[in-house]
Amino acid sequence: MEIMTVNKLITILCALFSLSLFSCQKDENNFGQYKNQITKKESDSVESDSAKAGLVDIIVPETTVPQTAQNYSQDLYDLWDLFFSTFVQVVSKNPLDTRVRFKEMNKLRQLRDKDFFNLVSLIEIKMAQADLTQMEDEQKKAFFINAYNYASLRLVNKGFLKKGEIIDSIKDLSKNFYSHEIFARDTVPFSNGIKSLDAILKEELKPLFIKENRDESDPRFYLALNGATMSRGLLLNKAFRADTLDEQLEEVVTNALALARFAKIEDEKLKASKAIKWVRKDLEHKYGNLERFFSTYGISESTYKKISYHDFNWALNSVALYPDEVKDDPQDLPVVIAEEEEPFFEAKPCDYLKSESVEVIGHCNQVVDGRMNSTFIKYPGLVTSASLCLYKRKLSSGESSLGAIGDLSESKNGRNNESVSVAVEGKLETKKYGPSMRITEGIITTLEYTKASRRLMIRQNKLLPGQFLRKALLQCE
């Protein structure tokens, strides 16, 4: 008997539950003056709705920045340099060790500090617009290492408070029972699609670094990816760059393996981070065996008899969690200052998505009908506000896809509004703007856009029959 494919299963589900459930289609230096301290305000304890709900939205600009702004033309890597040098604090110089100033980042965000928002928004605009097709391999390597580390820190920044409490780990941002879900969730927009942290690692970085020819393979990059955790790679307080990549990777690995949390000799055992165990095959492919890898970086095989692994420490690599390790006075916090004469909200909110392959269709920010109940189905979620960027992407195959990215706010059963993140993209079978369907995190999302009225219908249901979430009609600008 022929094994039923996922597509066939979806087709059957669509046929059985087609009564208005969903439409079935296949699918630093040039920044001028700086601030030296964070100014405390009465609003420093105010939480956003998304923070109260423990939800984290997509890594997209939190404010618009006009292209006429003086800082707009600044190189992305200089912006990353400013971000990492500001918020990644060196707590030891020999060997190098760092921690992240998540608490200060959170305060700036909660105060809606214009300078902070300007910096991170510019970074996110340029990340999304970067033309990957024009990059050489060394440029792509540096770009995606920086993007991975930046996105990890910003995800924690956005979800730092959960129900009023500071989170302990990036895993606390995950949904449902899958504790690593935050790494698999599509959260970072690029010119070639919205990607998860896992996809950046597996689809972009690994093919660039891990080759069939062992002499061309370079697994050092694994220890350059931090993921906002103590047991992952060593986080530098500067951006990786193509012309210094080899030296920076050597700096990371040499210093990491001199730190006890990555490798230490105890009772004639070499106890290593479990992160090394996870990439053991690629290390052995390059170096022949783990012992040779460690000896390359100063840990002689004669000093131990066996290799074992620590329990993985998922705690945030935060200065606040490890204050005794900070040996120097806290550094100042330079933050970009926007030109006061510039109209800060001049640019359109979805312009950051534009590229040669992406056409922005509209910004859907008005709720026409927040529930759209059908005859037989009552949707529990009432969408009360929206800010979705709707776009059309030209695929390499010549076909097109329709996507939406942003936030919805909804109320269920009279409860307070909660923020819902949306990041979906599905292939279009026709030249029309819908319908487009995408299944992600066990949720079926359908987008239908009417060009004449500039209205978007968005519908979301669980994959299991009868699990209805929300259905709303939005007006787009």
C-alpha positions as CSV (number, residue, x, y, z in Angstrom):
1,M,0.0,0.0,0.0
2,E,1.3,3.4,-0.9
3,I,2.4,5.5,2.1
4,M,0.3,8.6,2.5
5,T,2.3,11.8,2.1
6,V,1.9,14.9,4.1
7,N,0.4,16.7,1.0
8,K,-2.2,14.0,0.6
9,L,-3.1,14.1,4.3
10,I,-3.5,17.9,4.0
11,T,-5.7,17.5,0.9
12,I,-8.0,15.0,2.8
13,L,-8.2,17.3,5.8
14,C,-9.1,20.2,3.5
15,A,-11.8,18.2,1.9
16,L,-13.3,17.1,5.1
17,F,-13.1,20.4,6.9
18,S,-13.7,22.9,4.1
19,L,-16.7,24.7,5.7
20,S,-15.0,28.1,6.0
21,L,-12.1,26.7,7.9
22,F,-9.3,27.5,5.5
23,S,-8.6,27.7,1.8
24,C,-6.6,24.8,0.6
25,Q,-3.7,25.6,-1.8
26,K,-0.5,23.7,-2.2
27,D,1.7,25.0,-1.6
28,E,30.9,53.4,16.1
29,N,32.8,55.8,15.2
30,N,30.8,58.0,12.9
31,F,27.7,58.2,15.0
32,G,28.4,61.6,16.5
33,Q,27.8,62.1,20.2
34,Y,26.9,59.2,22.6
35,K,25.0,58.8,25.8
36,N,27.0,57.7,28.8
37,Q,24.3,56.4,31.1
38,I,20.8,55.1,31.0
39,T,18.4,57.7,32.4
40,K,15.9,56.2,34.9
41,K,12.4,57.3,34.4
42,E,9.1,56.6,36.2
43,S,8.1,54.3,33.4
44,D,11.1,52.0,33.8
45,S,9.0,49.2,35.2
46,V,6.3,49.4,32.5
47,E,5.9,46.1,30.5
48,S,4.5,45.7,27.1
49,D,1.6,43.4,26.4
50,S,3.8,40.9,24.7
51,A,6.2,40.8,27.7
52,K,3.2,40.2,30.1
53,A,2.1,37.4,27.9
54,G,5.5,35.9,27.7
55,L,5.5,36.1,24.0
56,V,8.3,37.1,21.6
57,D,7.6,38.6,18.2
58,I,9.7,38.5,15.1
59,I,13.0,40.3,14.8
60,V,11.8,43.3,12.8
61,P,12.4,47.1,13.3
62,E,10.6,48.5,16.3
63,T,10.6,51.9,14.8
64,T,10.8,53.4,11.3
65,V,14.0,55.3,10.3
66,P,13.9,57.6,7.3
67,Q,16.4,56.9,4.6
68,T,17.4,60.6,4.7
69,A,18.7,60.1,8.3
70,Q,22.4,60.6,8.6
71,N,23.0,57.2,10.2
72,Y,21.0,55.3,7.6
73,S,24.0,54.9,5.2
74,Q,26.2,53.5,7.9
75,D,27.7,50.1,7.1
76,L,25.9,47.1,8.7
77,Y,29.1,45.8,10.2
78,D,29.8,49.1,11.9
79,L,26.3,49.0,13.4
80,W,26.9,45.4,14.6
81,D,30.3,46.6,16.1
82,L,28.5,49.3,18.1
83,F,25.8,46.9,19.3
84,F,28.2,44.1,20.4
85,S,30.7,46.5,21.9
86,T,27.9,48.3,23.9
87,F,26.1,45.3,25.2
88,V,28.7,42.5,25.3
89,Q,30.9,43.1,28.3
90,V,34.4,41.7,28.7
91,V,34.7,40.1,32.2
92,S,38.1,38.5,31.6
93,K,40.8,39.4,29.1
94,N,43.1,36.4,29.4
95,P,41.5,34.2,28.6
96,L,38.8,36.3,27.0
97,D,35.4,35.9,28.5
98,T,32.2,37.9,28.1
99,R,28.7,38.4,29.4
100,V,25.7,40.2,28.0
101,R,24.1,43.3,29.5
102,F,20.6,42.1,29.1
103,K,19.2,44.1,32.0
104,E,20.5,47.4,30.5
105,M,19.1,46.4,27.1
106,N,15.8,45.7,28.6
107,K,15.6,49.0,30.4
108,L,16.4,50.9,27.2
109,R,13.7,49.0,25.4
110,Q,11.1,49.4,28.1
111,L,11.7,53.1,28.2
112,R,11.4,53.1,24.4
113,D,14.7,54.9,24.2
114,K,14.7,56.5,20.7
115,D,18.5,56.0,20.3
116,F,18.3,52.3,21.1
117,F,15.4,51.8,18.8
118,N,17.2,53.7,16.1
119,L,20.3,51.4,16.4
120,V,18.5,48.1,16.5
121,S,16.0,49.1,13.8
122,L,18.8,50.2,11.4
123,I,20.5,46.8,12.0
124,E,17.3,44.9,11.3
125,I,16.5,46.9,8.2
126,K,19.9,46.3,6.7
127,M,19.9,42.6,7.7
128,A,16.6,42.1,5.8
129,Q,17.8,44.1,2.8
130,A,21.3,42.6,2.4
131,D,21.7,41.2,-1.1
132,L,23.0,37.7,-0.4
133,T,23.5,36.9,-4.1
134,Q,26.3,39.5,-4.3
135,M,28.2,38.1,-1.4
136,E,31.4,36.0,-1.6
137,D,31.5,32.9,0.7
138,E,33.7,34.7,3.3
139,Q,31.2,37.6,3.4
140,K,28.3,35.2,3.9
141,K,30.1,33.4,6.7
142,A,30.7,36.6,8.6
143,F,27.2,37.9,7.8
144,F,25.3,34.9,9.1
145,I,27.5,34.4,12.3
146,N,26.7,38.1,13.2
147,A,23.1,37.6,12.3
148,Y,22.8,34.5,14.5
149,N,24.4,36.1,17.5
150,Y,22.5,39.4,17.1
151,A,19.1,37.7,16.6
152,S,19.7,35.5,19.7
153,L,20.4,38.6,21.9
154,R,17.5,40.5,20.5
155,L,15.0,37.6,21.0
156,V,16.1,37.6,24.7
157,N,15.8,41.4,24.7
158,K,12.2,41.2,23.5
159,G,11.2,38.5,25.9
160,F,13.3,39.4,28.9
161,L,10.3,39.8,31.1
162,K,7.8,36.9,31.3
163,K,4.8,37.6,33.5
164,G,6.8,40.2,35.3
165,E,9.8,38.0,36.0
166,I,13.2,38.0,34.3
167,I,13.7,34.9,32.3
168,D,16.5,32.5,33.1
169,S,17.2,31.1,29.7
170,I,16.4,31.7,26.0
171,K,14.5,28.4,26.2
172,D,11.9,30.3,28.3
173,L,10.8,32.0,25.1
174,S,9.7,28.7,23.6
175,K,6.0,27.8,23.1
176,N,4.2,24.8,24.5
177,F,6.1,21.7,25.6
178,Y,8.9,21.9,23.1
179,S,11.7,23.6,25.1
180,H,13.9,24.2,22.1
181,E,11.1,25.6,19.9
182,I,12.5,29.1,20.0
183,F,15.5,27.9,17.9
184,A,13.2,26.3,15.3
185,R,10.7,29.2,15.0
186,D,11.0,31.5,12.0
187,T,12.0,34.8,13.5
188,V,14.6,36.5,11.3
189,P,13.8,38.0,7.9
190,F,16.4,38.0,5.2
191,S,16.2,38.7,1.5
192,N,15.9,34.9,0.9
193,G,13.1,34.3,3.4
194,I,12.2,34.3,7.1
195,K,14.6,31.9,8.9
196,S,14.9,30.3,12.3
197,L,18.1,30.2,14.3
198,D,18.4,26.5,13.4
199,A,17.9,27.3,9.7
200,I,20.7,30.0,9.8
201,L,23.0,27.3,11.3
202,K,22.0,24.3,9.2
203,E,21.0,25.9,5.9
204,E,23.3,28.8,5.6
205,L,26.4,28.4,7.8
206,K,27.0,24.6,7.8
207,P,27.2,24.3,4.0
208,L,29.7,27.1,3.9
209,F,32.0,25.7,6.6
210,I,31.6,21.9,6.5
211,K,32.9,20.4,3.3
212,E,33.5,16.8,2.1
213,N,37.2,17.5,1.8
214,R,38.5,17.6,5.3
215,D,41.2,20.2,4.4
216,E,38.5,22.6,3.3
217,S,36.2,21.9,6.3
218,D,36.3,24.4,9.2
219,P,34.2,23.4,12.2
220,R,35.6,26.3,14.3
221,F,32.5,28.3,13.5
222,Y,30.4,26.3,15.9
223,L,32.2,27.9,18.8
224,A,31.5,31.4,17.4
225,L,27.7,30.9,17.7
226,N,26.5,31.8,21.2
227,G,22.7,31.5,21.2
228,A,22.6,33.6,24.4
229,T,23.7,30.6,26.6
230,M,26.6,29.8,28.9
231,S,27.5,26.5,27.3
232,R,27.4,27.5,23.6
233,G,30.1,29.5,21.8
234,L,32.2,32.4,23.1
235,L,30.5,35.7,22.2
236,L,32.9,38.4,20.9
237,N,32.2,42.1,21.7
238,K,32.7,43.0,18.0
239,A,31.4,41.9,14.7
240,F,32.9,39.2,12.5
241,R,34.2,40.5,9.2
242,A,35.2,38.7,6.0
243,D,38.8,40.0,5.9
244,T,39.6,39.0,9.6
245,L,37.4,35.9,9.8
246,D,40.1,33.4,10.2
247,E,41.9,35.3,12.9
248,Q,38.6,35.9,14.7
249,L,37.6,32.2,14.6
250,E,41.0,31.3,16.0
251,E,40.5,33.9,18.8
252,V,37.2,32.4,19.7
253,V,38.3,28.7,19.8
254,T,41.6,29.4,21.6
255,N,39.9,31.5,24.3
256,A,36.9,29.2,24.7
257,L,38.9,26.1,25.3
258,A,40.9,27.9,28.0
259,L,37.6,28.5,29.9
260,A,36.5,25.8,32.4
261,R,32.9,25.8,31.1
262,F,34.2,24.7,27.7
263,A,37.0,22.3,28.8
264,K,38.7,21.5,32.1
265,I,40.9,18.6,33.4
266,E,39.4,16.9,36.5
267,D,40.2,13.5,38.0
268,E,42.2,12.5,34.9
269,K,39.2,13.4,32.7
270,L,38.8,16.1,30.2
271,K,35.3,17.5,30.8
272,A,34.1,19.4,27.8
273,S,30.9,21.3,27.0
274,K,28.2,19.2,25.6
275,A,28.1,21.6,22.7
276,I,31.3,20.0,21.6
277,K,29.7,16.6,21.8
278,W,26.9,17.7,19.5
279,V,29.4,18.6,16.7
280,R,31.8,15.8,17.4
281,K,31.5,14.2,13.9
282,D,32.5,17.5,12.2
283,L,35.4,18.0,14.5
284,E,36.6,14.4,14.0
285,H,36.2,14.8,10.2
286,K,38.6,17.8,10.3
287,Y,41.1,16.8,13.0
288,G,40.9,13.0,12.8
289,N,39.7,12.7,16.4
290,L,38.7,14.9,19.4
291,E,42.0,14.4,21.1
292,R,43.8,16.0,18.2
293,F,41.4,18.9,18.1
294,F,42.0,19.6,21.8
295,S,45.8,19.2,21.4
296,T,45.7,21.7,18.6
297,Y,44.5,24.3,21.1
298,G,46.9,23.5,24.0
299,I,45.2,20.6,25.8
300,S,47.7,17.8,25.6
301,E,46.4,14.2,25.4
302,S,48.9,13.3,28.1
303,T,47.0,15.3,30.7
304,Y,43.9,13.2,30.7
305,K,42.7,9.6,30.1
306,K,39.1,10.1,29.1
307,I,36.8,12.7,27.5
308,S,33.4,13.3,29.2
309,Y,30.9,16.1,29.0
310,H,29.3,18.6,31.4
311,D,25.6,18.9,31.7
312,F,24.6,21.7,29.2
313,N,24.1,25.0,31.0
314,W,21.2,26.8,29.3
315,A,21.3,29.8,31.6
316,L,21.6,33.2,30.0
317,N,25.2,34.5,29.6
318,S,24.1,37.6,31.5
319,V,26.1,40.0,33.6
320,A,23.2,40.1,36.0
321,L,23.4,36.4,36.6
322,Y,27.1,36.4,37.2
323,P,27.9,39.7,38.9
324,D,30.9,38.4,40.8
325,E,32.7,37.7,37.6
326,V,32.8,41.3,36.5
327,K,36.2,42.5,37.6
328,D,36.1,46.1,36.3
329,D,33.7,48.9,36.6
330,P,30.7,48.7,34.2
331,Q,31.5,50.3,30.9
332,D,29.5,53.3,29.6
333,L,26.6,52.6,27.2
334,P,27.1,54.5,24.0
335,V,23.9,54.5,22.0
336,V,23.2,56.1,18.6
337,I,21.7,59.5,18.8
338,A,19.3,60.3,15.9
339,E,19.4,63.7,14.3
340,E,16.7,65.8,16.0
341,E,15.8,67.7,12.9
342,E,15.0,64.5,11.0
343,P,11.3,63.4,11.0
344,F,11.8,60.1,12.8
345,F,8.7,58.4,11.6
346,E,8.8,59.5,8.0
347,A,9.6,56.2,6.4
348,K,6.9,53.6,5.7
349,P,6.9,50.8,8.3
350,C,7.4,47.9,5.8
351,D,10.1,49.5,3.6
352,Y,12.8,47.4,5.3
353,L,11.5,44.3,3.4
354,K,12.0,45.8,-0.1
355,S,14.5,44.1,-2.3
356,E,14.9,43.1,-5.9
357,S,12.9,39.9,-5.2
358,V,10.4,41.3,-2.6
359,E,7.5,43.7,-3.4
360,V,5.8,45.2,-0.4
361,I,2.0,45.1,-1.0
362,G,0.9,47.0,2.0
363,H,0.9,47.6,5.7
364,C,-2.3,46.1,7.2
365,N,-3.0,48.0,10.4
366,Q,-6.7,48.5,10.5
367,V,-9.1,45.8,11.8
368,V,-12.3,45.8,9.8
369,D,-13.7,42.6,11.4
370,G,-11.8,41.0,14.2
371,R,-13.6,37.7,14.4
372,M,-15.4,36.9,11.2
373,N,-17.5,34.0,12.6
374,S,-19.0,31.8,10.0
375,T,-22.4,30.0,10.2
376,F,-21.1,26.9,11.9
377,I,-17.8,28.1,13.5
378,K,-17.2,30.6,16.3
379,Y,-13.6,31.8,16.5
380,P,-12.5,32.4,20.1
381,G,-10.0,35.1,19.4
382,L,-11.1,38.7,18.8
383,V,-8.3,40.5,16.9
384,T,-8.3,44.1,18.3
385,S,-5.3,45.6,16.5
386,A,-2.8,44.7,13.8
387,S,0.5,45.6,12.3
388,L,1.3,43.2,9.5
389,C,3.6,43.8,6.5
390,L,2.2,42.0,3.5
391,Y,4.6,41.2,0.7
392,K,5.1,39.2,-2.5
393,R,8.3,37.4,-3.2
394,K,9.7,36.3,-6.6
395,L,11.0,32.8,-6.2
396,S,14.0,31.4,-8.1
397,S,11.7,29.0,-9.9
398,G,9.9,31.9,-11.5
399,E,6.8,31.4,-9.2
400,S,5.8,33.7,-6.4
401,S,4.9,33.5,-2.8
402,L,2.8,35.6,-0.5
403,G,3.9,36.4,3.0
404,A,3.0,38.4,6.1
405,I,5.1,39.4,9.0
406,G,4.3,41.4,12.2
407,D,2.0,41.3,15.1
408,L,-1.7,41.0,16.0
409,S,-3.3,41.8,19.3
410,E,-6.3,39.7,20.4
411,S,-8.7,39.2,23.3
412,K,-10.1,35.9,24.2
413,N,-13.2,35.5,26.5
414,G,-12.9,39.0,27.7
415,R,-9.3,38.7,28.9
416,N,-6.7,41.4,28.3
417,N,-5.1,41.7,24.9
418,E,-2.2,39.4,24.1
419,S,0.3,39.8,21.3
420,V,0.5,37.2,18.6
421,S,3.5,37.0,16.3
422,V,2.9,36.3,12.6
423,A,5.6,35.2,10.2
424,V,4.2,33.1,7.3
425,E,4.9,32.7,3.6
426,G,3.3,30.3,1.2
427,K,3.6,29.7,-2.5
428,L,1.0,31.1,-4.9
429,E,-0.4,28.9,-7.6
430,T,-1.7,31.8,-9.6
431,K,-0.7,35.4,-10.2
432,K,-3.4,36.6,-7.9
433,Y,-2.6,37.6,-4.3
434,G,-4.3,34.6,-2.7
435,P,-5.1,32.4,-1.2
436,S,-1.8,31.3,0.2
437,M,-1.4,28.6,2.9
438,R,1.5,27.8,5.2
439,I,1.8,25.2,8.0
440,T,4.1,26.2,10.8
441,E,4.3,25.2,14.5
442,G,1.3,23.0,14.0
443,I,-0.8,25.9,12.8
444,I,-2.4,26.4,9.4
445,T,-2.3,30.0,8.3
446,T,-4.2,31.2,5.3
447,L,-3.8,34.6,3.7
448,E,-6.3,36.0,1.1
449,Y,-5.7,39.5,-0.3
450,T,-8.2,41.4,-2.4
451,K,-6.3,43.9,-4.5
452,A,-9.3,46.1,-5.4
453,S,-10.3,46.8,-1.8
454,R,-6.7,46.3,-0.3
455,R,-8.1,44.0,2.3
456,L,-6.4,41.0,3.8
457,M,-8.2,38.1,5.4
458,I,-6.0,36.0,7.7
459,R,-7.2,32.8,9.2
460,Q,-5.4,30.5,11.6
461,N,-6.3,27.0,12.9
462,K,-4.5,24.2,14.6
463,L,-3.7,21.3,12.3
464,L,-6.0,19.1,14.4
465,P,-9.6,19.3,13.2
466,G,-11.8,21.6,15.2
467,Q,-9.0,23.6,16.8
468,F,-9.9,27.2,15.7
469,L,-7.7,30.1,16.7
470,R,-8.5,33.4,14.9
471,K,-10.0,34.8,11.7
472,A,-9.9,38.5,10.9
473,L,-10.3,41.0,8.0
474,L,-7.7,43.8,7.9
475,Q,-7.5,47.0,5.8
476,C,-4.1,47.6,4.3
477,E,-2.5,50.9,3.4
